[in-house]
Amino acid sequence: MRLDVFLSLSRLVKRRTQAKKACDFGAVLVDGVPAKPSHTVEIGQKIRIEFQNRVLEVEVLSVPAEKSLRKEETVNLYKIIREERKRGLE
């Protein structure tokens, strides 16, 4: 499954277009390497997403076969490893 599709399907990012832009901008790392939206997601990979006000790092637990999931099913796709808020300018 493509990275941008996984990010939107898992609801880590709201829309696929936003996931694609984040990848193109270099804000998404897979196993420590900047990843393109077309990168294939595999179980065990670590994904780091640098949002504007926080950083989220997750481990992929499963890759869904369907292209749509209910919200309750998305919690089984990943495990949060680390989440931290970025400090604002003071």
Summary of the structure (lengths in Angstrom):
residues: 90
radius of gyration: 12.5
end to end distance: 40.8
largest distance: 45.4
contacts: 238
relative contact order: 0.21
helix: 23%
strand: 30%
